[in-house]
Amino acid sequence: MESFVQIKAQKPKIRLRFGDGYQFVKETINNNKLTTVCEEARCPNLFECWDRGTATIMILGDTCTRACGFCSVKTGKPIWNDSLEPIRTAIAVGQMKLKHVVITSVDRDDLKGDYGSEIWAETIRQIHGRVPECTVEVLTPDFQNYKPALLKIFEAGPEIFSHNIETVKRISKRVRAQANWKRSMRVLKQSVDFGLVTKTGIMVGLGETKDEVIETMREVSNLGVTVFTIGQYLQPTQNHLPVIRYLDDLEFKEYKEIGMSFGFQIVESGALVRSSYHADEQARFAKLKGWINE
């Protein structure tokens, strides 16, 4: 099935926008002492999204207990301890007048009781309570597939549950040394079985083959996942995994078409696509389809 015509693709260009929307989001985040994955993960869409008035808020601190080969979020022993973070997060969401928000976090394998899931659940509850017009999308760690932790998240009622498998199975251990591909698939399956709109995504350009991407989409679609994202991996620093290949627009277009043929309701596929890129538009589409309540 390796039928792509090989065209030498170039590293995608990032648009820099410093309008009023960008400044407003930056000030709101800073004033509420919050962290965003947009900054920590060096997202190429930061300027565009902030200028549109959206941001992905990262809870549970800025230090991850894992050291994935693709990720620029710092790793080490977390010292975060802030029980008021869910309230401040909800306040910021209200100040930004968001209709949809994406919440994510670092991995907190050090929190053996619940891996931080209670803070997750309280954040969802606070946003729903203080900003009822805002839908909540969560982009979570795997919580070691600990079912009580996952249930806390599910029962808090996020409108969209997202957990990224990040790459194809064969190279998963190289890309995410402390994670587990099958465990991530089980997390997604539990979300689907609970009845949540479920989303996941992968990066390409790390050495995967076309057949492996297609098989990954097929396996994920068989779980009942609704939304699938595919984006180009960009090396954050020289200390991270190298880019093996840049894909061209035709390849991303074909992946989108193949994914839709497998039954996904939404496939976002493009060089600068990331998990939360245009998430607000996806949520509006989900509302129109009746998958989530108004």
Phi and psi restraints in degrees (value plus and minus 20) as a CYANA .aco file:
   2 GLU   PHI     -95.1   -55.1
   2 GLU   PSI      60.4   100.4
   3 SER   PHI    -130.7   -90.7
   3 SER   PSI     -16.4    23.6
   4 PHE   PHI     -83.0   -43.0
   4 PHE   PSI     116.7   156.7
   5 VAL   PHI     -96.8   -56.8
   5 VAL   PSI     102.1   142.1
   6 GLN   PHI     -98.5   -58.5
   6 GLN   PSI      88.5   128.5
   7 ILE   PHI    -132.1   -92.1
   7 ILE   PSI     113.5   153.5
   8 LYS   PHI     -89.5   -49.5
   8 LYS   PSI      86.7   126.7
   9 ALA   PHI    -108.2   -68.2
   9 ALA   PSI     135.1   175.1
  10 GLN   PHI    -130.0   -90.0
  10 GLN   PSI     140.4   180.4
  11 LYS   PHI     -77.7   -37.7
  11 LYS   PSI     109.6   149.6
  12 PRO   PHI     -85.1   -45.1
  12 PRO   PSI     127.6   167.6
  13 LYS   PHI    -108.4   -68.4
  13 LYS   PSI     121.7   161.7
  14 ILE   PHI    -121.5   -81.5
  14 ILE   PSI     112.3   152.3
  15 ARG   PHI    -107.5   -67.5
  15 ARG   PSI     109.0   149.0
  16 LEU   PHI    -121.8   -81.8
  16 LEU   PSI     100.5   140.5
  17 ARG   PHI    -150.0  -110.0
  17 ARG   PSI     105.9   145.9
  18 PHE   PHI    -143.0  -103.0
  18 PHE   PSI      27.6    67.6
  19 GLY   PHI    -100.0   -60.0
  19 GLY   PSI    -191.2  -151.2
  20 ASP   PHI     -81.7   -41.7
  20 ASP   PSI     -56.8   -16.8
  21 GLY   PHI     -82.1   -42.1
  21 GLY   PSI     -62.4   -22.4
  22 TYR   PHI     -81.0   -41.0
  22 TYR   PSI     -67.9   -27.9
  23 GLN   PHI     -84.0   -44.0
  23 GLN   PSI     -59.3   -19.3
  24 PHE   PHI     -84.2   -44.2
  24 PHE   PSI     -66.2   -26.2
  25 VAL   PHI     -82.9   -42.9
  25 VAL   PSI     -65.0   -25.0
  26 LYS   PHI     -79.0   -39.0
  26 LYS   PSI     -65.0   -25.0
  27 GLU   PHI     -86.8   -46.8
  27 GLU   PSI     -60.1   -20.1
  28 THR   PHI     -83.9   -43.9
  28 THR   PSI     -64.2   -24.2
  29 ILE   PHI     -82.0   -42.0
  29 ILE   PSI     -67.5   -27.5
  30 ASN   PHI     -85.5   -45.5
  30 ASN   PSI     -63.4   -23.4
  31 ASN   PHI     -83.4   -43.4
  31 ASN   PSI     -50.4   -10.4
  32 ASN   PHI    -116.7   -76.7
  32 ASN   PSI     -11.7    28.3
  33 LYS   PHI      33.7    73.7
  33 LYS   PSI      28.4    68.4
  34 LEU   PHI    -128.1   -88.1
  34 LEU   PSI     143.5   183.5
  35 THR   PHI    -133.2   -93.2
  35 THR   PSI     125.1   165.1
  36 THR   PHI    -139.8   -99.8
  36 THR   PSI     124.3   164.3
  37 VAL   PHI     -91.0   -51.0
  37 VAL   PSI     -41.6    -1.6
  38 CYS   PHI     -74.8   -34.8
  38 CYS   PSI     -65.3   -25.3
  39 GLU   PHI     -99.8   -59.8
  39 GLU   PSI     -68.3   -28.3
  40 GLU   PHI     -83.6   -43.6
  40 GLU   PSI     -56.4   -16.4
  41 ALA   PHI    -116.0   -76.0
  41 ALA   PSI     -13.3    26.7
  42 ARG   PHI      34.0    74.0
  42 ARG   PSI      28.6    68.6
  43 CYS   PHI     -84.6   -44.6
  43 CYS   PSI     113.3   153.3
  44 PRO   PHI     -89.4   -49.4
  44 PRO   PSI     -34.5     5.5
  45 ASN   PHI    -118.3   -78.3
  45 ASN   PSI     -12.8    27.2
  46 LEU   PHI     -72.0   -32.0
  46 LEU   PSI     -69.6   -29.6
  47 PHE   PHI     -86.7   -46.7
  47 PHE   PSI     -61.6   -21.6
  48 GLU   PHI     -84.5   -44.5
  48 GLU   PSI     -69.0   -29.0
  49 CYS   PHI     -85.9   -45.9
  49 CYS   PSI     -65.1   -25.1
  50 TRP   PHI     -83.9   -43.9
  50 TRP   PSI     -55.4   -15.4
  51 ASP   PHI     -87.9   -47.9
  51 ASP   PSI     -46.5    -6.5
  52 ARG   PHI    -103.8   -63.8
  52 ARG   PSI     -24.2    15.8
  53 GLY   PHI      68.2   108.2
  53 GLY   PSI       1.2    41.2
  54 THR   PHI    -144.7  -104.7
  54 THR   PSI     132.5   172.5
  55 ALA   PHI    -176.0  -136.0
  55 ALA   PSI     133.5   173.5
  56 THR   PHI    -121.7   -81.7
  56 THR   PSI      94.2   134.2
  57 ILE   PHI    -106.6   -66.6
  57 ILE   PSI     113.6   153.6
  58 MET   PHI    -128.4   -88.4
  58 MET   PSI     101.3   141.3
  59 ILE   PHI    -122.4   -82.4
  59 ILE   PSI     154.0   194.0
  60 LEU   PHI      48.3    88.3
  60 LEU   PSI       6.4    46.4
  61 GLY   PHI      73.9   113.9
  61 GLY   PSI    -196.0  -156.0
  62 ASP   PHI    -138.0   -98.0
  62 ASP   PSI      -7.3    32.7
  63 THR   PHI    -140.3  -100.3
  63 THR   PSI     102.7   142.7
  64 CYS   PHI    -116.9   -76.9
  64 CYS   PSI     126.9   166.9
  65 THR   PHI    -105.6   -65.6
  65 THR   PSI     -24.0    16.0
  66 ARG   PHI    -134.0   -94.0
  66 ARG   PSI     143.4   183.4
  67 ALA   PHI    -151.6  -111.6
  67 ALA   PSI      53.4    93.4
  68 CYS   PHI     -91.1   -51.1
  68 CYS   PSI     124.3   164.3
  69 GLY   PHI     -89.1   -49.1
  69 GLY   PSI     -31.7     8.3
  70 PHE   PHI    -126.1   -86.1
  70 PHE   PSI     -32.2     7.8
  71 CYS   PHI    -123.9   -83.9
  71 CYS   PSI     116.4   156.4
  72 SER   PHI    -115.6   -75.6
  72 SER   PSI     -20.5    19.5
  73 VAL   PHI     -84.3   -44.3
  73 VAL   PSI     115.4   155.4
  74 LYS   PHI     -88.1   -48.1
  74 LYS   PSI     131.0   171.0
  75 THR   PHI    -138.5   -98.5
  75 THR   PSI     137.6   177.6
  76 GLY   PHI     134.3   174.3
  76 GLY   PSI    -176.2  -136.2
  77 LYS   PHI    -115.3   -75.3
  77 LYS   PSI      90.8   130.8
  78 PRO   PHI     -86.3   -46.3
  78 PRO   PSI     126.2   166.2
  79 ILE   PHI    -138.6   -98.6
  79 ILE   PSI     -13.2    26.8
  80 TRP   PHI     -79.8   -39.8
  80 TRP   PSI     115.9   155.9
  81 ASN   PHI    -177.7  -137.7
  81 ASN   PSI      71.0   111.0
  82 ASP   PHI    -166.4  -126.4
  82 ASP   PSI      70.0   110.0
  83 SER   PHI     -90.6   -50.6
  83 SER   PSI     -34.1     5.9
  84 LEU   PHI    -110.9   -70.9
  84 LEU   PSI     -21.8    18.2
  85 GLU   PHI     -78.1   -38.1
  85 GLU   PSI     -61.5   -21.5
  86 PRO   PHI     -78.1   -38.1
  86 PRO   PSI     -58.3   -18.3
  87 ILE   PHI     -88.0   -48.0
  87 ILE   PSI     -66.0   -26.0
  88 ARG   PHI     -83.0   -43.0
  88 ARG   PSI     -56.2   -16.2
  89 THR   PHI     -82.9   -42.9
  89 THR   PSI     -66.4   -26.4
  90 ALA   PHI     -83.7   -43.7
  90 ALA   PSI     -59.1   -19.1
  91 ILE   PHI     -80.7   -40.7
  91 ILE   PSI     -64.6   -24.6
  92 ALA   PHI     -83.4   -43.4
  92 ALA   PSI     -61.1   -21.1
  93 VAL   PHI     -80.4   -40.4
  93 VAL   PSI     -61.9   -21.9
  94 GLY   PHI     -86.0   -46.0
  94 GLY   PSI     -61.5   -21.5
  95 GLN   PHI     -83.6   -43.6
  95 GLN   PSI     -54.5   -14.5
  96 MET   PHI    -102.6   -62.6
  96 MET   PSI     -25.1    14.9
  97 LYS   PHI      35.6    75.6
  97 LYS   PSI      22.7    62.7
  98 LEU   PHI     -94.8   -54.8
  98 LEU   PSI     122.7   162.7
  99 LYS   PHI    -115.3   -75.3
  99 LYS   PSI     -38.0     2.0
 100 HIS   PHI    -170.9  -130.9
 100 HIS   PSI     117.0   157.0
 101 VAL   PHI    -154.1  -114.1
 101 VAL   PSI     125.1   165.1
 102 VAL   PHI    -129.2   -89.2
 102 VAL   PSI     106.7   146.7
 103 ILE   PHI    -132.7   -92.7
 103 ILE   PSI     113.4   153.4
 104 THR   PHI    -154.9  -114.9
 104 THR   PSI    -198.2  -158.2
 105 SER   PHI    -179.6  -139.6
 105 SER   PSI     145.1   185.1
 106 VAL   PHI     -92.0   -52.0
 106 VAL   PSI     144.1   184.1
 107 ASP   PHI     -94.8   -54.8
 107 ASP   PSI     114.9   154.9
 108 ARG   PHI    -144.4  -104.4
 108 ARG   PSI      47.1    87.1
 109 ASP   PHI     -86.4   -46.4
 109 ASP   PSI     -33.6     6.4
 110 ASP   PHI     -95.8   -55.8
 110 ASP   PSI     -40.9    -0.9
 111 LEU   PHI    -108.1   -68.1
 111 LEU   PSI      60.0   100.0
 112 LYS   PHI     -84.5   -44.5
 112 LYS   PSI     -44.6    -4.6
 113 GLY   PHI     -84.9   -44.9
 113 GLY   PSI     -69.3   -29.3
 114 ASP   PHI    -166.0  -126.0
 114 ASP   PSI     -12.6    27.4
 115 TYR   PHI      39.4    79.4
 115 TYR   PSI       5.7    45.7
 116 GLY   PHI      67.7   107.7
 116 GLY   PSI     -12.6    27.4
 117 SER   PHI     -87.1   -47.1
 117 SER   PSI     -47.2    -7.2
 118 GLU   PHI     -87.6   -47.6
 118 GLU   PSI     -58.6   -18.6
 119 ILE   PHI     -84.5   -44.5
 119 ILE   PSI     -60.4   -20.4
 120 TRP   PHI     -75.9   -35.9
 120 TRP   PSI     -73.1   -33.1
 121 ALA   PHI     -82.2   -42.2
 121 ALA   PSI     -61.2   -21.2
 122 GLU   PHI     -87.0   -47.0
 122 GLU   PSI     -54.5   -14.5
 123 THR   PHI     -82.3   -42.3
 123 THR   PSI     -65.1   -25.1
 124 ILE   PHI     -81.0   -41.0
 124 ILE   PSI     -65.7   -25.7
 125 ARG   PHI     -83.4   -43.4
 125 ARG   PSI     -61.3   -21.3
 126 GLN   PHI     -84.7   -44.7
 126 GLN   PSI     -61.5   -21.5
 127 ILE   PHI     -85.6   -45.6
 127 ILE   PSI     -66.3   -26.3
 128 HIS   PHI     -80.8   -40.8
 128 HIS   PSI     -58.5   -18.5
 129 GLY   PHI     -94.1   -54.1
 129 GLY   PSI     -59.4   -19.4
 130 ARG   PHI    -111.9   -71.9
 130 ARG   PSI     -47.5    -7.5
 131 VAL   PHI    -152.6  -112.6
 131 VAL   PSI      49.2    89.2
 132 PRO   PHI     -81.8   -41.8
 132 PRO   PSI     -40.7    -0.7
 133 GLU   PHI    -100.9   -60.9
 133 GLU   PSI     -25.2    14.8
 134 CYS   PHI    -118.7   -78.7
 134 CYS   PSI     105.8   145.8
 135 THR   PHI    -103.4   -63.4
 135 THR   PSI     130.4   170.4
 136 VAL   PHI    -137.0   -97.0
 136 VAL   PSI     106.1   146.1
 137 GLU   PHI    -131.8   -91.8
 137 GLU   PSI     109.0   149.0
 138 VAL   PHI    -129.6   -89.6
 138 VAL   PSI     112.7   152.7
 139 LEU   PHI    -134.1   -94.1
 139 LEU   PSI      77.3   117.3
 140 THR   PHI    -123.6   -83.6
 140 THR   PSI     141.6   181.6
 141 PRO   PHI     -89.3   -49.3
 141 PRO   PSI    -195.1  -155.1
 142 ASP   PHI    -109.1   -69.1
 142 ASP   PSI     -28.7    11.3
 143 PHE   PHI      31.3    71.3
 143 PHE   PSI       8.8    48.8
 144 GLN   PHI      37.4    77.4
 144 GLN   PSI       1.5    41.5
 145 ASN   PHI      36.0    76.0
 145 ASN   PSI      11.6    51.6
 146 TYR   PHI     -98.1   -58.1
 146 TYR   PSI      91.2   131.2
 147 LYS   PHI     -80.4   -40.4
 147 LYS   PSI     -61.7   -21.7
 148 PRO   PHI     -79.6   -39.6
 148 PRO   PSI     -54.8   -14.8
 149 ALA   PHI     -88.0   -48.0
 149 ALA   PSI     -65.1   -25.1
 150 LEU   PHI     -83.4   -43.4
 150 LEU   PSI     -59.7   -19.7
 151 LEU   PHI     -82.6   -42.6
 151 LEU   PSI     -56.0   -16.0
 152 LYS   PHI     -78.2   -38.2
 152 LYS   PSI     -63.1   -23.1
 153 ILE   PHI     -86.7   -46.7
 153 ILE   PSI     -70.4   -30.4
 154 PHE   PHI     -77.2   -37.2
 154 PHE   PSI     -66.4   -26.4
 155 GLU   PHI     -91.8   -51.8
 155 GLU   PSI     -38.8     1.2
 156 ALA   PHI     -92.1   -52.1
 156 ALA   PSI     -35.8     4.2
 157 GLY   PHI      61.4   101.4
 157 GLY   PSI      24.1    64.1
 158 PRO   PHI     -84.5   -44.5
 158 PRO   PSI     124.1   164.1
 159 GLU   PHI     -90.2   -50.2
 159 GLU   PSI     -52.2   -12.2
 160 ILE   PHI    -154.9  -114.9
 160 ILE   PSI     111.7   151.7
 161 PHE   PHI    -128.9   -88.9
 161 PHE   PSI     106.6   146.6
 162 SER   PHI    -149.3  -109.3
 162 SER   PSI     116.9   156.9
 163 HIS   PHI    -167.2  -127.2
 163 HIS   PSI     103.7   143.7
 164 ASN   PHI    -107.5   -67.5
 164 ASN   PSI     113.9   153.9
 165 ILE   PHI    -103.1   -63.1
 165 ILE   PSI     -36.1     3.9
 166 GLU   PHI      54.4    94.4
 166 GLU   PSI     -57.7   -17.7
 167 THR   PHI    -178.8  -138.8
 167 THR   PSI    -198.5  -158.5
 168 VAL   PHI     -99.1   -59.1
 168 VAL   PSI     142.0   182.0
 169 LYS   PHI     -80.4   -40.4
 169 LYS   PSI     -62.7   -22.7
 170 ARG   PHI     -79.6   -39.6
 170 ARG   PSI     -58.7   -18.7
 171 ILE   PHI    -126.1   -86.1
 171 ILE   PSI      -9.7    30.3
 172 SER   PHI     -79.6   -39.6
 172 SER   PSI     -61.3   -21.3
 173 LYS   PHI     -85.7   -45.7
 173 LYS   PSI     -53.6   -13.6
 174 ARG   PHI     -91.5   -51.5
 174 ARG   PSI     -57.0   -17.0
 175 VAL   PHI    -100.2   -60.2
 175 VAL   PSI     -58.5   -18.5
 176 ARG   PHI    -150.8  -110.8
 176 ARG   PSI      57.7    97.7
 177 ALA   PHI     -77.9   -37.9
 177 ALA   PSI     -53.6   -13.6
 178 GLN   PHI    -119.9   -79.9
 178 GLN   PSI     -13.0    27.0
 179 ALA   PHI    -127.2   -87.2
 179 ALA   PSI    -197.6  -157.6
 180 ASN   PHI    -166.9  -126.9
 180 ASN   PSI     101.8   141.8
 181 TRP   PHI     -80.2   -40.2
 181 TRP   PSI     -65.7   -25.7
 182 LYS   PHI     -85.6   -45.6
 182 LYS   PSI     -56.3   -16.3
 183 ARG   PHI     -83.5   -43.5
 183 ARG   PSI     -61.5   -21.5
 184 SER   PHI     -82.6   -42.6
 184 SER   PSI     -59.1   -19.1
 185 MET   PHI     -84.2   -44.2
 185 MET   PSI     -56.2   -16.2
 186 ARG   PHI     -88.2   -48.2
 186 ARG   PSI     -56.1   -16.1
 187 VAL   PHI     -81.1   -41.1
 187 VAL   PSI     -66.2   -26.2
 188 LEU   PHI     -82.0   -42.0
 188 LEU   PSI     -61.0   -21.0
 189 LYS   PHI     -83.0   -43.0
 189 LYS   PSI     -60.1   -20.1
 190 GLN   PHI     -83.5   -43.5
 190 GLN   PSI     -58.4   -18.4
 191 SER   PHI     -84.2   -44.2
 191 SER   PSI     -65.7   -25.7
 192 VAL   PHI     -79.8   -39.8
 192 VAL   PSI     -66.5   -26.5
 193 ASP   PHI     -84.0   -44.0
 193 ASP   PSI     -48.8    -8.8
 194 PHE   PHI     -94.6   -54.6
 194 PHE   PSI     -37.5     2.5
 195 GLY   PHI      81.0   121.0
 195 GLY   PSI      -6.2    33.8
 196 LEU   PHI    -108.6   -68.6
 196 LEU   PSI     127.2   167.2
 197 VAL   PHI     -83.7   -43.7
 197 VAL   PSI     102.5   142.5
 198 THR   PHI    -140.4  -100.4
 198 THR   PSI     122.8   162.8
 199 LYS   PHI    -159.6  -119.6
 199 LYS   PSI     126.4   166.4
 200 THR   PHI    -172.3  -132.3
 200 THR   PSI     154.0   194.0
 201 GLY   PHI    -182.8  -142.8
 201 GLY   PSI     146.2   186.2
 202 ILE   PHI    -154.3  -114.3
 202 ILE   PSI     141.4   181.4
 203 MET   PHI    -122.3   -82.3
 203 MET   PSI     130.0   170.0
 204 VAL   PHI    -143.9  -103.9
 204 VAL   PSI     140.9   180.9
 205 GLY   PHI      81.6   121.6
 205 GLY   PSI      -8.8    31.2
 206 LEU   PHI    -123.3   -83.3
 206 LEU   PSI     -13.8    26.2
 207 GLY   PHI      92.1   132.1
 207 GLY   PSI     -15.9    24.1
 208 GLU   PHI     -93.0   -53.0
 208 GLU   PSI     141.0   181.0
 209 THR   PHI    -122.3   -82.3
 209 THR   PSI     144.4   184.4
 210 LYS   PHI     -79.6   -39.6
 210 LYS   PSI     -64.9   -24.9
 211 ASP   PHI     -79.3   -39.3
 211 ASP   PSI     -58.1   -18.1
 212 GLU   PHI     -87.9   -47.9
 212 GLU   PSI     -57.7   -17.7
 213 VAL   PHI     -84.4   -44.4
 213 VAL   PSI     -64.4   -24.4
 214 ILE   PHI     -84.2   -44.2
 214 ILE   PSI     -63.0   -23.0
 215 GLU   PHI     -85.3   -45.3
 215 GLU   PSI     -56.6   -16.6
 216 THR   PHI     -82.5   -42.5
 216 THR   PSI     -65.7   -25.7
 217 MET   PHI     -80.7   -40.7
 217 MET   PSI     -60.2   -20.2
 218 ARG   PHI     -83.4   -43.4
 218 ARG   PSI     -66.2   -26.2
 219 GLU   PHI     -83.2   -43.2
 219 GLU   PSI     -62.0   -22.0
 220 VAL   PHI     -87.7   -47.7
 220 VAL   PSI     -61.5   -21.5
 221 SER   PHI     -83.0   -43.0
 221 SER   PSI     -53.9   -13.9
 222 ASN   PHI     -85.8   -45.8
 222 ASN   PSI     -41.3    -1.3
 223 LEU   PHI     -93.6   -53.6
 223 LEU   PSI     -42.4    -2.4
 224 GLY   PHI      81.8   121.8
 224 GLY   PSI      -6.9    33.1
 225 VAL   PHI     -85.9   -45.9
 225 VAL   PSI     120.2   160.2
 226 THR   PHI    -111.7   -71.7
 226 THR   PSI     -61.0   -21.0
 227 VAL   PHI    -141.3  -101.3
 227 VAL   PSI     115.1   155.1
 228 PHE   PHI    -152.5  -112.5
 228 PHE   PSI     114.1   154.1
 229 THR   PHI    -140.5  -100.5
 229 THR   PSI     124.0   164.0
 230 ILE   PHI    -154.3  -114.3
 230 ILE   PSI     103.1   143.1
 231 GLY   PHI    -156.8  -116.8
 231 GLY   PSI     140.5   180.5
 232 GLN   PHI     -94.2   -54.2
 232 GLN   PSI     109.4   149.4
 233 TYR   PHI     -90.5   -50.5
 233 TYR   PSI     112.6   152.6
 234 LEU   PHI    -141.8  -101.8
 234 LEU   PSI     107.1   147.1
 235 GLN   PHI     -89.4   -49.4
 235 GLN   PSI      96.7   136.7
 236 PRO   PHI     -86.1   -46.1
 236 PRO   PSI     -63.8   -23.8
 237 THR   PHI    -165.9  -125.9
 237 THR   PSI     152.9   192.9
 238 GLN   PHI     -87.7   -47.7
 238 GLN   PSI     -34.6     5.4
 239 ASN   PHI    -105.1   -65.1
 239 ASN   PSI     -25.3    14.7
 240 HIS   PHI    -120.2   -80.2
 240 HIS   PSI     152.2   192.2
 241 LEU   PHI     -76.1   -36.1
 241 LEU   PSI     120.3   160.3
 242 PRO   PHI     -97.2   -57.2
 242 PRO   PSI     135.3   175.3
 243 VAL   PHI     -96.7   -56.7
 243 VAL   PSI     104.5   144.5
 244 ILE   PHI    -100.7   -60.7
 244 ILE   PSI     -59.2   -19.2
 245 ARG   PHI    -178.9  -138.9
 245 ARG   PSI     122.7   162.7
 246 TYR   PHI    -113.7   -73.7
 246 TYR   PSI     110.2   150.2
 247 LEU   PHI    -107.5   -67.5
 247 LEU   PSI     132.6   172.6
 248 ASP   PHI    -116.1   -76.1
 248 ASP   PSI     150.9   190.9
 249 ASP   PHI     -81.5   -41.5
 249 ASP   PSI     -54.8   -14.8
 250 LEU   PHI     -84.6   -44.6
 250 LEU   PSI     -57.1   -17.1
 251 GLU   PHI     -86.0   -46.0
 251 GLU   PSI     -64.8   -24.8
 252 PHE   PHI     -82.8   -42.8
 252 PHE   PSI     -59.1   -19.1
 253 LYS   PHI     -82.2   -42.2
 253 LYS   PSI     -62.4   -22.4
 254 GLU   PHI     -87.1   -47.1
 254 GLU   PSI     -59.9   -19.9
 255 TYR   PHI     -80.4   -40.4
 255 TYR   PSI     -60.2   -20.2
 256 LYS   PHI     -80.9   -40.9
 256 LYS   PSI     -66.0   -26.0
 257 GLU   PHI     -83.6   -43.6
 257 GLU   PSI     -62.2   -22.2
 258 ILE   PHI     -84.9   -44.9
 258 ILE   PSI     -64.5   -24.5
 259 GLY   PHI     -79.6   -39.6
 259 GLY   PSI     -64.1   -24.1
 260 MET   PHI     -83.9   -43.9
 260 MET   PSI     -54.2   -14.2
 261 SER   PHI     -88.6   -48.6
 261 SER   PSI     -41.7    -1.7
 262 PHE   PHI    -101.2   -61.2
 262 PHE   PSI     -31.6     8.4
 263 GLY   PHI      93.2   133.2
 263 GLY   PSI     -20.3    19.7
 264 PHE   PHI     -80.7   -40.7
 264 PHE   PSI     124.4   164.4
 265 GLN   PHI    -103.6   -63.6
 265 GLN   PSI     -49.0    -9.0
 266 ILE   PHI    -157.9  -117.9
 266 ILE   PSI     110.1   150.1
 267 VAL   PHI    -147.6  -107.6
 267 VAL   PSI      97.0   137.0
 268 GLU   PHI    -120.5   -80.5
 268 GLU   PSI      97.8   137.8
 269 SER   PHI    -158.2  -118.2
 269 SER   PSI      95.8   135.8
 270 GLY   PHI    -198.2  -158.2
 270 GLY   PSI     144.2   184.2
 271 ALA   PHI     -76.7   -36.7
 271 ALA   PSI     -62.7   -22.7
 272 LEU   PHI    -119.9   -79.9
 272 LEU   PSI      -9.2    30.8
 273 VAL   PHI     -87.5   -47.5
 273 VAL   PSI     113.3   153.3
 274 ARG   PHI    -151.2  -111.2
 274 ARG   PSI     150.2   190.2
 275 SER   PHI     -72.2   -32.2
 275 SER   PSI     -62.9   -22.9
 276 SER   PHI    -122.0   -82.0
 276 SER   PSI     -11.0    29.0
 277 TYR   PHI     -86.5   -46.5
 277 TYR   PSI     102.3   142.3
 278 HIS   PHI      39.5    79.5
 278 HIS   PSI       8.6    48.6
 279 ALA   PHI     -81.7   -41.7
 279 ALA   PSI     -52.4   -12.4
 280 ASP   PHI     -84.1   -44.1
 280 ASP   PSI     -57.0   -17.0
 281 GLU   PHI     -88.9   -48.9
 281 GLU   PSI     -57.9   -17.9
 282 GLN   PHI     -83.3   -43.3
 282 GLN   PSI     -59.5   -19.5
 283 ALA   PHI     -85.7   -45.7
 283 ALA   PSI     -59.5   -19.5
 284 ARG   PHI     -82.8   -42.8
 284 ARG   PSI     -60.6   -20.6
 285 PHE   PHI     -83.3   -43.3
 285 PHE   PSI     -61.3   -21.3
 286 ALA   PHI     -83.5   -43.5
 286 ALA   PSI     -56.4   -16.4
 287 LYS   PHI     -84.9   -44.9
 287 LYS   PSI     -64.5   -24.5
 288 LEU   PHI     -80.3   -40.3
 288 LEU   PSI     -55.3   -15.3
 289 LYS   PHI    -100.3   -60.3
 289 LYS   PSI     -30.8     9.2
 290 GLY   PHI      61.4   101.4
 290 GLY   PSI      -4.4    35.6
 291 TRP   PHI     -95.4   -55.4
 291 TRP   PSI     -50.2   -10.2
 292 ILE   PHI    -147.7  -107.7
 292 ILE   PSI     133.5   173.5
 293 ASN   PHI     -96.5   -56.5
 293 ASN   PSI     131.5   171.5
